[in-house]
């Protein structure tokens, strides 16, 4: 490089270091816990930093459960056939519980013919919480809400500057219970 080109290059502000250890812990393998007094945001799956798991409304229950197991989740959002919009939500509890049998009795179809759209929770049936409320709440507040309502998964909504509602995150009762340190 010529001296003129070197002068145009900014000076490097980052410093490279080396690691002195011969091994490191596996990323994501360390224990992570929360206390009831911690912010509720600490247990929310935030869709700004992590993508949601989606399923087609025309997927079979076997396909849906397989995808959810592969993704290590118990809840997925259901999208329309064109994958242009979320139309519902389905949980492993929905798939493995009474809903498929109820649908089969009502429609007289076989289990293999039950689709995600037949048992999903439609948006109009969702119970949701606003991100502004979550920002003001604690993990203990969430635990109380989950225990009082019996809800297992709670979509977190935000309103854009254009007054449009959109999914911002997801809260899971199982995740809160798993991470919560019992201080008793």
N, CA and C of each residue as an Amber inpcrd file, in Angstrom:
protein
   552
   0.8360000  -1.1810000   0.0000000   0.0000000   0.0000000   0.0000000
   0.8800000   1.2430000   0.0000000   0.3820000   2.2290000  -0.6630000
   1.1460000   3.4820000  -0.6950000   0.9140000   4.2470000   0.6030000
   1.7930000   5.1990000   0.8690000   1.6590000   6.0240000   2.0810000
   0.3760000   6.8290000   2.0630000  -0.0540000   7.2680000   0.8790000
  -1.2880000   8.0440000   0.7560000  -2.4900000   7.1950000   1.1660000
  -2.5020000   5.9210000   0.7650000  -3.6100000   5.0300000   1.1290000
  -3.6060000   4.7340000   2.6230000  -2.4390000   4.5550000   3.2090000
  -2.3650000   4.2950000   4.6370000  -2.8830000   5.4630000   5.4490000
  -2.6560000   6.6850000   4.9800000  -3.1290000   7.8700000   5.6910000
  -4.6480000   7.9660000   5.6520000  -5.2800000   7.4470000   4.5800000
  -6.7320000   7.5030000   4.4650000  -7.4390000   6.4710000   5.3370000
  -6.7450000   5.4100000   5.7080000  -7.3490000   4.3640000   6.5250000
  -7.4930000   4.8500000   7.9620000  -8.6520000   4.6250000   8.5710000
  -8.8290000   5.0320000   9.9680000  -7.9720000   4.1460000  10.8680000
  -7.5970000   4.7190000  11.9990000  -6.8350000   3.9170000  12.9490000
  -7.7730000   2.9270000  13.6200000  -7.2700000   1.7640000  13.8520000
  -8.0770000   0.7010000  14.4340000  -8.2740000   0.9510000  15.9250000
  -9.5430000   0.9730000  16.3790000  -9.8490000   1.2260000  17.7790000
 -10.0200000  -0.0700000  18.5540000 -10.2800000  -1.1550000  17.8530000
 -10.4250000  -2.4430000  18.5270000  -9.0770000  -3.0910000  18.7080000
  -8.9220000  -3.7300000  19.8120000  -7.6730000  -4.4190000  20.1030000
  -7.9420000  -5.9240000  20.0880000  -7.1490000  -6.6670000  19.3530000
  -7.2830000  -8.1100000  19.3180000  -6.5000000  -8.7140000  20.4750000
  -7.1100000  -9.6870000  21.1260000  -6.4840000 -10.3680000  22.2490000
  -6.3940000 -11.8510000  21.9550000  -5.6890000 -12.5620000  22.7760000
  -5.6420000 -14.0170000  22.6560000  -6.2400000 -14.6160000  23.9230000
  -6.5920000 -15.8920000  23.8390000  -7.1800000 -16.5950000  24.9750000
  -6.0910000 -17.4240000  25.6360000  -6.0130000 -17.3190000  26.9340000
  -4.9770000 -18.0310000  27.6730000  -5.4010000 -19.4460000  28.0580000
  -6.7060000 -19.6980000  28.1140000  -7.2030000 -21.0210000  28.5130000
  -7.0850000 -22.0080000  27.3620000  -7.0290000 -23.2910000  27.6990000
  -6.9860000 -24.3190000  26.6550000  -8.3740000 -24.8520000  26.3220000
  -9.3980000 -24.4410000  27.0950000 -10.7780000 -24.8450000  26.8050000
 -11.7170000 -23.7560000  27.3110000 -12.9490000 -23.7790000  26.7820000
 -13.9810000 -22.7970000  27.1550000 -15.2910000 -23.5180000  27.4060000
 -16.1640000 -22.9570000  28.2280000 -17.4920000 -23.5520000  28.4050000
 -18.2690000 -23.5210000  27.0800000 -19.1590000 -24.4700000  26.8970000
 -19.9870000 -24.5090000  25.6970000 -20.9760000 -23.3500000  25.7560000
 -21.0410000 -22.5050000  24.7060000 -21.9760000 -21.3650000  24.7320000
 -23.4180000 -21.8350000  24.8800000 -24.1610000 -21.1550000  25.7350000
 -25.5650000 -21.4810000  25.9440000 -25.7810000 -22.6440000  26.8900000
 -24.6920000 -23.2810000  27.3570000 -24.8090000 -24.4500000  28.2170000
 -24.8230000 -24.0720000  29.6930000 -24.4690000 -22.8300000  30.0000000
 -24.4110000 -22.4130000  31.3940000 -25.8290000 -22.2130000  31.9410000
 -25.9660000 -22.4000000  33.2390000 -27.2610000 -22.2230000  33.8790000
 -27.6470000 -20.7500000  33.8450000 -28.9080000 -20.4970000  33.6840000
 -29.4200000 -19.1380000  33.6780000 -30.6760000 -19.1330000  34.5230000
 -30.7130000 -18.2490000  35.4840000 -31.8530000 -18.1810000  36.3810000
 -32.3160000 -16.7420000  36.5300000 -33.5720000 -16.6020000  36.9720000
 -34.1150000 -15.2790000  37.2670000 -34.7520000 -15.3270000  38.6460000
 -34.9240000 -14.1550000  39.1940000 -35.6230000 -14.0110000  40.4720000
 -36.9730000 -13.3440000  40.1940000 -37.8860000 -13.4940000  41.1180000
 -39.2230000 -12.9210000  40.9590000 -39.1720000 -11.4090000  40.8000000
 -38.1310000 -10.7740000  41.3320000 -38.0200000  -9.3170000  41.2720000
 -37.3430000  -8.8250000  39.9900000 -36.8250000  -9.7440000  39.1700000
 -36.1820000  -9.3540000  37.9140000 -37.2200000  -8.8200000  36.9250000
 -36.7800000  -7.9990000  35.9740000 -37.7200000  -7.4670000  34.9740000
 -38.3470000  -8.5860000  34.1330000 -39.6180000  -8.4540000  33.8380000
 -40.3310000  -9.4420000  33.0090000 -39.6750000  -9.5890000  31.6440000
 -39.0800000  -8.5240000  31.1390000 -38.4020000  -8.5850000  29.8340000
 -37.2950000  -9.6350000  29.8030000 -36.7420000  -9.9670000  30.9690000
 -35.6300000 -10.9210000  31.0140000 -36.0470000 -12.3340000  30.6320000
 -37.3420000 -12.6360000  30.6290000 -37.8040000 -13.9770000  30.2540000
 -38.6290000 -13.9820000  28.9670000 -38.7560000 -12.8280000  28.3400000
 -39.5220000 -12.7360000  27.0990000 -38.6500000 -13.1330000  25.9110000
 -39.1900000 -13.9380000  25.0240000 -38.5340000 -14.1890000  23.7430000
 -38.8490000 -12.9790000  22.8720000 -37.8370000 -12.1910000  22.5770000
 -38.0040000 -10.9320000  21.8540000 -37.7690000 -11.1790000  20.3630000
 -38.7730000 -10.9320000  19.5570000 -38.6710000 -11.1970000  18.1230000
 -37.8220000 -10.1740000  17.3800000 -37.3190000  -9.1800000  18.0790000
 -36.3440000  -8.2830000  17.4520000 -34.9690000  -8.9310000  17.4180000
 -34.7210000  -9.8840000  18.3240000 -33.4090000 -10.5290000  18.3620000
 -33.4580000 -12.0300000  18.0940000 -34.6250000 -12.6100000  18.0870000
 -34.7670000 -14.0420000  17.8170000 -36.0200000 -14.2540000  16.9850000
 -35.8950000 -15.0310000  15.9330000 -37.0530000 -15.2380000  15.0680000
 -38.0620000 -16.1600000  15.7300000 -39.3040000 -15.9960000  15.3390000
 -40.3540000 -16.8590000  15.8640000 -40.3880000 -18.1470000  15.0480000
 -40.9660000 -19.1660000  15.6250000 -41.1690000 -20.4250000  14.9120000
 -42.5520000 -20.3560000  14.2910000 -42.6160000 -20.6690000  12.9930000
 -43.8990000 -20.5960000  12.2950000 -44.2310000 -21.9460000  11.6620000
 -45.5230000 -22.1650000  11.4880000 -46.0500000 -23.3610000  10.8430000
 -47.1120000 -22.9430000   9.8530000 -47.2450000 -23.6900000   8.7820000
 -48.3290000 -23.4440000   7.8310000 -49.6380000 -23.9370000   8.4260000
 -50.7050000 -23.2210000   8.1420000 -52.0140000 -23.6340000   8.6400000
 -52.4490000 -24.9670000   8.0500000 -51.8480000 -25.3750000   6.9480000
 -52.2130000 -26.6400000   6.3100000 -51.2730000 -27.7900000   6.6830000
 -50.3910000 -27.5690000   7.6480000 -49.5010000 -28.6430000   8.1090000
 -50.3040000 -29.6680000   8.9000000 -49.8680000 -30.9130000   8.8250000
 -50.4900000 -31.9530000   9.6470000 -50.0050000 -31.7740000  11.0810000
 -50.7150000 -32.3920000  12.0060000 -50.3000000 -32.2890000  13.4070000
 -48.9540000 -32.9670000  13.6250000 -48.7050000 -34.0540000  12.9270000
 -47.4190000 -34.7430000  13.0380000 -46.2810000 -33.8490000  12.5420000
 -46.4910000 -33.1710000  11.4060000 -45.4800000 -32.2420000  10.8880000
 -45.2540000 -31.0970000  11.8670000 -46.3340000 -30.5770000  12.4070000
 -46.2420000 -29.4460000  13.3340000 -45.4660000 -29.8260000  14.5860000
 -45.8160000 -30.9570000  15.1790000 -45.1350000 -31.3850000  16.3900000
 -43.6630000 -31.6820000  16.1120000 -43.3750000 -32.2900000  14.9720000
 -41.9860000 -32.5650000  14.5990000 -41.1790000 -31.2890000  14.4450000
 -41.7670000 -30.2860000  13.8000000 -41.0690000 -29.0030000  13.6130000
 -40.8400000 -28.3120000  14.9500000 -41.8290000 -28.3740000  15.8250000
 -41.6960000 -27.7470000  17.1340000 -40.6170000 -28.4560000  17.9610000
 -40.5880000 -29.7900000  17.9220000 -39.5460000 -30.5320000  18.6420000
 -38.1740000 -30.1890000  18.0860000 -38.0580000 -30.1500000  16.7620000
 -36.7830000 -29.8210000  16.1200000 -36.3100000 -28.4190000  16.5160000
 -37.2660000 -27.5010000  16.6930000 -36.9480000 -26.1170000  17.0570000
 -36.8600000 -25.9190000  18.5630000 -37.1090000 -26.9590000  19.3300000
 -37.0710000 -26.9080000  20.8020000 -38.0290000 -25.8660000  21.3760000
 -39.2460000 -25.8430000  20.8370000 -40.2730000 -24.9350000  21.3440000
 -41.5540000 -25.7060000  21.5970000 -42.4240000 -25.1230000  22.4000000
 -43.7250000 -25.7310000  22.6760000 -44.8650000 -24.9050000  22.1010000
 -44.4970000 -23.8580000  21.3520000 -45.4990000 -22.9600000  20.7920000
 -44.9800000 -22.4220000  19.4640000 -45.8700000 -22.3440000  18.4780000
 -45.4920000 -21.7860000  17.1760000 -46.6340000 -20.9140000  16.6660000
 -46.2670000 -19.9440000  15.8600000 -47.2820000 -19.1130000  15.2200000
 -47.6740000 -19.7490000  13.9000000 -48.9450000 -19.6600000  13.5820000
 -49.4840000 -20.2730000  12.3810000 -49.6450000 -19.1920000  11.3210000
 -49.1300000 -19.4720000  10.1170000 -49.2320000 -18.5200000   9.0160000
 -50.1640000 -19.0670000   7.9490000 -50.7400000 -18.1470000   7.1710000
 -51.6390000 -18.5570000   6.0910000 -50.8520000 -19.3140000   5.0190000
 -51.5850000 -19.9110000   4.0970000 -50.9390000 -20.7470000   3.0700000
 -49.8910000 -19.9950000   2.2580000 -50.1050000 -18.7060000   2.0430000
 -49.1570000 -17.9040000   1.2500000 -48.0020000 -17.3850000   2.0980000
 -48.0200000 -17.7000000   3.3920000 -46.9990000 -17.2500000   4.3450000
 -46.8420000 -15.7270000   4.3350000 -47.9890000 -15.0490000   4.3240000
 -47.9780000 -13.5940000   4.3200000 -48.4300000 -12.9830000   5.6420000
 -49.0930000 -13.7940000   6.4750000 -49.6100000 -13.2320000   7.7130000
 -49.8040000 -14.3250000   8.7640000 -49.6560000 -13.9340000  10.0200000
 -49.9550000 -14.8270000  11.1300000 -51.4610000 -14.8670000  11.2970000
 -52.0090000 -16.0810000  11.3900000 -53.4570000 -16.2490000  11.5400000
 -53.8270000 -16.9640000  12.8340000 -52.8060000 -17.4580000  13.5520000
 -53.1030000 -18.1680000  14.7910000 -51.8450000 -18.5890000  15.5140000
 -52.0630000 -19.4060000  16.5280000 -50.9770000 -19.9130000  17.3570000
 -51.3640000 -21.3350000  17.7620000 -50.3670000 -22.1980000  17.8730000
 -50.6350000 -23.5640000  18.3140000 -49.5560000 -23.9790000  19.2990000
 -49.9490000 -24.7410000  20.2960000 -49.0000000 -25.2210000  21.2940000
 -48.9290000 -26.7410000  21.2380000 -47.8860000 -27.2720000  21.8250000
 -47.7660000 -28.7290000  21.9300000 -48.9380000 -29.2810000  22.7450000
 -49.4280000 -28.4990000  23.7060000 -50.5730000 -28.9190000  24.5090000
 -51.8180000 -29.0530000  23.6240000 -51.9690000 -28.1450000  22.6540000
 -53.1000000 -28.2370000  21.7270000 -53.0250000 -29.5350000  20.9240000
 -51.8340000 -29.8480000  20.4350000 -51.6510000 -31.0070000  19.5570000
 -51.7930000 -32.3180000  20.3280000 -51.2550000 -32.3620000  21.5370000
 -51.2350000 -33.6110000  22.3010000 -52.4400000 -33.7690000  23.2300000
 -53.2450000 -32.7370000  23.3440000 -54.3890000 -32.7710000  24.2580000
 -55.6750000 -33.2340000  23.5930000 -56.7730000 -32.7050000  24.0750000
 -58.1160000 -33.1050000  23.6460000 -58.5540000 -32.5290000  22.2970000
 -57.9620000 -31.4330000  21.8830000 -58.4410000 -30.7410000  20.6810000
 -58.5130000 -31.6300000  19.4320000 -57.4750000 -32.4080000  19.1290000
 -57.5850000 -33.2620000  17.9350000 -58.7430000 -34.2690000  18.0320000
 -58.9200000 -34.8970000  19.2000000 -60.0070000 -35.8610000  19.3590000
 -61.3660000 -35.1910000  19.2440000 -61.5040000 -34.0050000  19.8090000
 -62.7630000 -33.2710000  19.6920000 -63.0680000 -32.9470000  18.2330000
 -62.0470000 -32.5000000  17.5100000 -62.2420000 -32.1830000  16.0930000
 -62.6010000 -33.4400000  15.3060000 -61.9570000 -34.5530000  15.6000000
 -62.2330000 -35.8060000  14.8980000 -63.6750000 -36.2620000  15.1500000
 -64.1520000 -36.1590000  16.3870000 -65.5350000 -36.5450000  16.6930000
 -66.5310000 -35.6350000  15.9820000 -66.2360000 -34.3440000  15.9550000
 -67.1550000 -33.3710000  15.3660000 -67.2170000 -33.4910000  13.8430000
 -66.0750000 -33.7290000  13.2090000 -66.0180000 -33.7330000  11.7380000
 -65.9490000 -35.1300000  11.1340000 -65.7670000 -36.1420000  11.9820000
 -65.6660000 -37.5330000  11.5240000 -64.5140000 -37.7470000  10.5430000
 -63.3680000 -37.1120000  10.8140000 -62.1620000 -37.3250000  10.0180000
 -61.1650000 -38.1310000  10.8520000 -60.1730000 -38.7180000  10.1800000
 -59.1440000 -39.4720000  10.8960000 -58.1100000 -38.5050000  11.4780000
 -57.3160000 -39.0030000  12.4000000 -56.2830000 -38.1820000  13.0310000
 -55.3140000 -37.6280000  11.9910000 -54.9820000 -38.4240000  10.9780000
 -54.0460000 -37.9830000   9.9360000 -54.5910000 -36.8220000   9.1090000
 -55.9110000 -36.6350000   9.1340000 -56.5290000 -35.5660000   8.3460000
 -56.7510000 -34.2770000   9.1270000 -56.4170000 -34.2760000  10.4080000
 -56.5480000 -33.0580000  11.2220000 -55.3550000 -32.1600000  10.9160000
 -55.6470000 -30.9120000  10.5620000 -54.6110000 -29.9470000  10.2210000
 -54.4440000 -28.9180000  11.3400000 -53.3430000 -28.2150000  11.2970000
 -53.0690000 -27.1760000  12.2860000 -54.2280000 -26.1870000  12.3600000
 -54.7690000 -25.7650000  11.2070000 -55.8390000 -24.7650000  11.2120000
 -57.1110000 -25.2630000  11.8920000 -57.2540000 -26.5910000  12.0190000
 -58.4470000 -27.1520000  12.6490000 -58.4460000 -26.9970000  14.1610000
 -57.2620000 -26.9030000  14.7820000 -57.2150000 -26.8520000  16.2470000
 -56.4380000 -25.6550000  16.7940000 -55.9000000 -24.8220000  15.9160000
 -55.0940000 -23.6800000  16.3780000 -55.9480000 -22.6810000  17.1450000
 -55.2720000 -21.8340000  17.8960000 -55.9230000 -20.7240000  18.5710000
 -55.9400000 -19.5520000  17.5990000 -57.1180000 -19.1970000  17.1280000
 -57.2330000 -18.0740000  16.1940000 -56.8860000 -16.7740000  16.9150000
 -56.4000000 -15.8120000  16.1580000 -56.0060000 -14.5240000  16.7400000
 -57.1330000 -13.9230000  17.5740000 -58.3700000 -14.0630000  17.1040000
 -59.5060000 -13.4830000  17.8330000 -59.6990000 -14.1290000  19.2080000
 -59.1190000 -15.3100000  19.4300000 -59.2250000 -15.9910000  20.7200000
 -58.0220000 -15.7630000  21.6280000 -56.9920000 -15.1000000  21.1240000
 -55.7810000 -14.8800000  21.9090000 -56.0410000 -13.9640000  23.0840000
 -55.2910000 -14.1840000  24.1260000 -55.1740000 -13.2300000  25.2160000
 -53.7520000 -12.7230000  25.1040000 -53.5790000 -11.4210000  25.0340000
 -52.2680000 -10.8240000  24.7690000 -51.9440000  -9.7840000  25.8320000
 -50.6820000  -9.3690000  25.8240000 -50.2420000  -8.3060000  26.7140000
 -49.4260000  -7.3210000  25.8860000 -49.4470000  -6.0670000  26.2770000
 -48.7240000  -5.0230000  25.5570000 -47.2950000  -4.9110000  26.0860000
 -46.3580000  -4.6570000  25.1960000 -44.9430000  -4.5410000  25.5640000
 -44.7270000  -3.4630000  26.6260000 -45.5020000  -2.3890000  26.5780000
 -45.3510000  -1.3230000  27.5720000 -45.6540000  -1.8360000  28.9810000
 -46.6250000  -2.7330000  29.1060000 -46.9450000  -3.3180000  30.4070000
 -45.8400000  -4.2740000  30.8580000 -45.2790000  -5.0270000  29.9150000
 -44.1940000  -5.9550000  30.2440000 -42.9690000  -5.1860000  30.7300000
 -42.7000000  -4.0510000  30.1070000 -41.5400000  -3.2350000  30.5000000
 -41.6710000  -2.7210000  31.9310000 -42.8900000  -2.6580000  32.4480000
 -43.1340000  -2.1610000  33.8060000 -43.3530000  -3.2870000  34.8150000
 -43.2280000  -4.5500000  34.3790000 -43.5590000  -5.6910000  35.2290000
 -42.3310000  -6.5010000  35.6160000 -42.5310000  -7.3780000  36.5980000
 -41.4710000  -8.2690000  37.0640000 -41.8050000  -9.7140000  36.6870000
 -40.8330000 -10.5840000  36.8550000 -41.0480000 -12.0150000  36.6300000
 -42.1290000 -12.5220000  37.5840000 -42.1390000 -12.0240000  38.8080000
 -43.1740000 -12.4030000  39.7720000 -44.5680000 -12.0190000  39.2990000
 -44.6940000 -10.8480000  38.6800000 -45.9840000 -10.4250000  38.1170000
 -46.4440000 -11.4140000  37.0460000 -45.5040000 -11.8430000  36.2000000
 -45.8340000 -12.8180000  35.1540000 -46.2890000 -14.1320000  35.7600000
 -45.5650000 -14.5990000  36.7550000 -45.8990000 -15.8620000  37.4040000
 -47.3100000 -15.7950000  37.9820000 -47.6340000 -14.6950000  38.6470000
 -48.9850000 -14.5140000  39.1970000 -50.0320000 -14.5600000  38.0850000
 -49.7620000 -13.8570000  36.9870000 -50.7100000 -13.8210000  35.8750000
 -50.9120000 -15.2090000  35.2820000 -49.8120000 -15.9390000  35.0410000
 -49.9230000 -17.2900000  34.4830000 -50.7110000 -18.1950000  35.4340000
 -50.4160000 -18.1240000  36.7290000 -51.1200000 -18.9670000  37.7020000
 -52.6080000 -18.6250000  37.7890000 -52.9510000 -17.3500000  37.7080000
 -54.3430000 -16.9230000  37.8310000 -55.1730000 -17.2190000  36.5910000
 -54.5640000 -17.1550000  35.4190000 -55.3310000 -17.2970000  34.1770000
 -55.2880000 -18.6970000  33.5780000 -54.2560000 -19.4780000  33.8880000
 -54.1210000 -20.7910000  33.2740000 -53.5640000 -20.7490000  31.8630000
 -53.2030000 -19.5590000  31.3770000 -52.6120000 -19.4010000  30.0470000
 -51.2030000 -19.9950000  30.0840000 -50.8010000 -20.6930000  29.0200000
 -49.4500000 -21.2710000  28.9840000 -48.4830000 -20.4460000  28.1480000
 -48.9920000 -19.7410000  27.1510000 -48.1620000 -18.9010000  26.2790000
 -48.8940000 -17.5880000  26.0490000 -48.1350000 -16.5080000  26.0970000
 -48.7500000 -15.1890000  25.9970000 -48.0290000 -14.3440000  24.9580000
 -48.6900000 -14.0630000  23.8250000 -48.0770000 -13.1690000  22.8360000
 -47.9600000 -11.7540000  23.3990000 -46.8350000 -11.1340000  23.0930000
 -46.5880000  -9.7570000  23.5160000 -46.7160000  -8.8830000  22.2700000
 -47.5700000  -7.8750000  22.3560000 -47.8540000  -7.0130000  21.2220000
 -47.2190000  -5.6350000  21.4180000 -46.9390000  -4.9870000  20.2870000
 -46.5270000  -3.5890000  20.3280000 -47.2890000  -2.8530000  19.2480000
 -47.4600000  -1.5590000  19.4600000 -48.1470000  -0.7230000  18.4890000
 -47.1060000   0.1640000  17.8200000 -47.0700000   0.1250000  16.4960000
 -46.0970000   0.9120000  15.7470000 -46.5290000   2.3770000  15.7110000
 -45.6670000   3.2240000  15.1770000 -45.9990000   4.6430000  15.0390000
 -47.2200000   4.8410000  14.1460000 -47.4740000   3.8980000  13.2380000
 -48.6420000   3.9750000  12.3420000 -49.8900000   3.3660000  12.9830000
 -49.8270000   3.0910000  14.2830000 -50.9480000   2.5190000  15.0460000
 -51.2880000   1.0990000  14.6120000 -50.3120000   0.3930000  14.0510000
 -50.5050000  -0.9940000  13.6360000 -50.0020000  -1.9120000  14.7440000
 -50.8100000  -2.9050000  15.1040000 -50.3650000  -3.8680000  16.1080000
 -49.5350000  -4.9480000  15.4460000 -48.4500000  -5.3490000  16.1380000
 -47.6390000  -6.4440000  15.6270000 -47.0530000  -7.2300000  16.7910000
 -46.6780000  -8.4680000  16.4830000 -46.0720000  -9.3300000  17.4940000
 -44.6880000  -8.8240000  17.8360000 -44.4240000  -8.6860000  19.1140000
 -43.1050000  -8.2460000  19.5600000 -42.3500000  -9.3750000  20.2450000
 -43.1020000 -10.2600000  20.9110000 -42.4430000 -11.3340000  21.6250000
 -43.4220000 -12.3740000  22.1150000 -42.8860000 -13.2830000  22.9300000
 -43.6970000 -14.3620000  23.4770000 -43.2160000 -14.6730000  24.8880000
 -44.1750000 -14.8920000  25.7700000 -43.8780000 -15.3100000  27.1380000
 -44.4050000 -16.7260000  27.3320000 -43.6240000 -17.5400000  28.0340000
 -43.9770000 -18.9370000  28.2490000 -43.9790000 -19.2350000  29.7410000
 -45.0790000 -19.8040000  30.2220000 -45.1870000 -20.1810000  31.6280000
 -44.1240000 -21.2160000  31.9820000 -43.9080000 -22.1950000  31.1150000
 -42.9050000 -23.2300000  31.3720000 -41.5040000 -22.6230000  31.4980000
 -41.2050000 -21.6440000  30.6590000 -39.8890000 -20.9980000  30.7170000
 -39.7180000 -20.2360000  32.0270000 -40.7520000 -19.5180000  32.4350000
 -40.6780000 -18.7630000  33.6880000 -40.4620000 -19.7250000  34.8580000
 -41.2260000 -20.8090000  34.9070000 -41.0800000 -21.7840000  36.0030000
 -39.7030000 -22.4370000  35.9900000 -39.1910000 -22.7270000  34.8070000
 -37.8850000 -23.3880000  34.6850000 -36.7440000 -22.4840000  35.1450000
 -36.8440000 -21.1860000  34.8690000 -35.7530000 -20.2640000  35.1750000
 -35.8340000 -19.6280000  36.5490000 -36.9900000 -19.6790000  37.1680000
 -37.1960000 -18.9790000  38.4200000 -36.5000000 -19.6820000  39.5790000
 -35.6670000 -18.9260000  40.2820000 -34.9720000 -19.4370000  41.4690000
 -35.9310000 -19.3160000  42.6400000 -36.1260000 -20.4120000  43.3510000
 -36.9790000 -20.3980000  44.5410000 -36.1320000 -19.9550000  45.7270000
 -36.4700000 -18.8180000  46.2740000 -35.6690000 -18.2570000  47.3810000
 -36.2380000 -18.6180000  48.7540000 -37.2080000 -19.4790000  48.7870000
 -37.8430000 -19.8440000  50.0660000 -36.9390000 -20.6860000  50.9330000
